[in-house]
């Protein structure tokens, strides 16, 4: 009689191979005689009480069984009728973990449809946060149906890094699965181009990331290579692109992202991606506060004058910086902390101190050699990751002795004096004053020759060597400088220093980068 009993998944019953989900099995019997269905489920450890079963009869010939498994692995489902096991019992059921591959995301240069070339390090990242239990797997099919190797490394708790090295040009199909299921947008198709070398170099923070509402900047140098440069930005929204030709084989590029997310920055030469293009930039959302607008002043932040065991104070003005919490920390260079009392009644908004976010002010607050070395290392790594050449980084980090002496002289507070100019005598006085840290300037004597002599020649006859020049700015300000070299050489230096962001050697570069002013250098007058 027991041979008349069948056990099967009846169409329409609930079934899921995931842990912590109900499974419905419908034992069906007909002409088996009197008896009762009994179901016992053993978990992977052999325990029969860990998986409770609900059995109910839905009609004279059909029983419905439901159970919830709290563990993952192979389970043994034992079915008895009238105390005897039915044919083919027990049944093996493998329970998989709960996972949702639709929540897994993958992005990176190695998944871009165009731009990857032969022998490139084509990499991408897989984000599994919120997808449940499971491990991502990657299969890559190259030209001719050949499977390409791919190395996957777990870099963080919910992030994996994958890299492959295409050796042939052609179409590659990248299939990414999570817990045996395809993730969002998988499979990916990548068109790998031929291997190519180029002299074109690109670097700058805009190739790595940025903030919504602020321009993302980068520089492209052709280094003598010919070809028409082009740029395109692909991302969650359109981004306006501004390109400024510097006239020396380089170009400064700005793009304006309006939505946070991942942007692919394509740099093209004759309508083809240059090697390493596209660059992947992560654009972060904008904030409603502006730490750079916080103003700090008062005796408590002066370099000198603060006494031990004597209370002092300073003011943090955040009226222009927006709303954010205040966090003030004063850390002496040797040890211990200082007590800070905040008086927020004089402000209408919450405040946040810029010192905690600015590396320069960190060094000003705690100028120890260990912190300085650590910060210099962090700055060097950041510049290298943004593509800045090592020559420029080392030039700023390890200045020559002449540059050091110049900085020492510039930092020294000199006393200034003005004396009448007397030939042969005034020069001796100036040399003596320099020895005693006194800056000497000459005033011409009120003579008949000085009153009758025309000092400034006509514009058309002015010499651009050894001259005083003025450069007007679009903001209304003007820069006045003096040079002994040809004026066009000095103007080109200003342009180069502005493009490289060297604010120490050019006040024009400092004005452009700090006040976000566009500088062309095309207008100047003597």
Buried (B, 14 or more C-beta within 10 A) or exposed (E): EBEEBBBEEBEEBEEEEBBEBEBBBBBBBEEBEEBEBBBBBBBBEEEEEBBEBEBEEEEEEBBBBBBEBEBBBEBBBBBBBBEEBBEEBBBEBEBBBBBBBEBBBBBBBBBBEBBBBBEBEBBBBBBBEEBBBBEBBBBBBBBEEEEBEBEBEEEEEEEBBBBBBBEEBBEBBBBBBBBEBBBEEBBBEBEBBEEEEBEBBBBBBBBBBBBBEBBBBBBBBBEEBEBEBBBBBBBEEEBEBEEBEBEEBBBBBBBBBBEBBBBBBBBBBEEBBBBBBBBBBEBEEEEEBBBEEBEBEEEBBEEEEEEEEEEEEBBBBBEEBBEBEBEBEBBEEEEEEEEEEEEEEEBEBBBBBBBEEBBEBBBEBBEEEEBEEEBBEEBBEBBEEBBBBEEBBEBBEEBEEEBEEEEEEEEEEBEEEEBEEEEEEBEEBBEEBEEEEBEBEBEEEEEEEEEEEEEEEEEEEBEBEEBEBEBEBEEEEEBEBEBEEBBEEBBBBBBBBBBBBBBEBBEBBBBBBEEEBEBEBEEBEE
